[in-house]
Amino acid sequence: MLVIKRIQVLFHLKAPAAVRETVERVHGFYAQKCPVYRSIHTAIAITTAYEITEA
């Protein structure tokens, strides 16, 4: 039986350096707006991170 205990999400973003502050702000609250996250976060540990590549 497969049991999922944790999920790690890494976003690869292409954006100008000028939007870094916006990316950081949105990354801080987007999960609470995501229906998938809200459905499973109590049963499965979910971590997120992002990398910004200059566009």
C-alpha positions in Angstrom: 0.0 0.0 0.0 1.3 3.4 -1.0 1.1 6.0 1.8 1.9 9.7 0.9 3.4 11.4 4.0 4.8 14.6 2.5 4.8 16.6 -0.7 7.6 19.0 -1.7 6.7 21.6 -4.4 9.4 23.6 -6.2 8.3 26.4 -8.5 10.6 27.4 -11.3 9.7 31.0 -12.2 11.0 33.1 -15.1 10.6 36.7 -14.1 12.5 40.0 -14.0 14.3 40.8 -10.7 11.9 43.7 -10.1 9.0 41.3 -9.2 10.9 39.3 -6.6 9.1 41.2 -3.7 5.8 40.3 -5.3 6.7 36.7 -5.7 7.8 36.5 -2.0 4.5 38.1 -0.9 2.3 35.8 -3.0 4.3 32.7 -2.0 3.4 33.5 1.6 -0.3 33.3 1.2 -1.2 31.4 -2.0 -1.6 28.0 -0.3 -4.6 29.1 1.7 -6.3 30.0 -1.5 -5.6 26.6 -3.2 -8.4 24.1 -2.8 -6.0 21.1 -3.2 -3.7 22.4 -0.4 -6.7 23.1 1.8 -8.1 19.6 1.3 -4.9 17.7 2.1 -2.6 19.8 4.3 -4.0 18.4 7.6 -3.1 14.8 6.5 0.0 15.3 4.4 3.0 17.6 5.1 3.4 20.1 2.2 6.4 22.3 1.7 6.9 24.8 -1.0 9.9 26.8 -2.4 10.6 28.7 -5.5 13.5 29.6 -7.8 13.5 32.8 -9.9 15.4 32.8 -13.2 15.9 36.2 -14.8 13.6 36.5 -17.8 
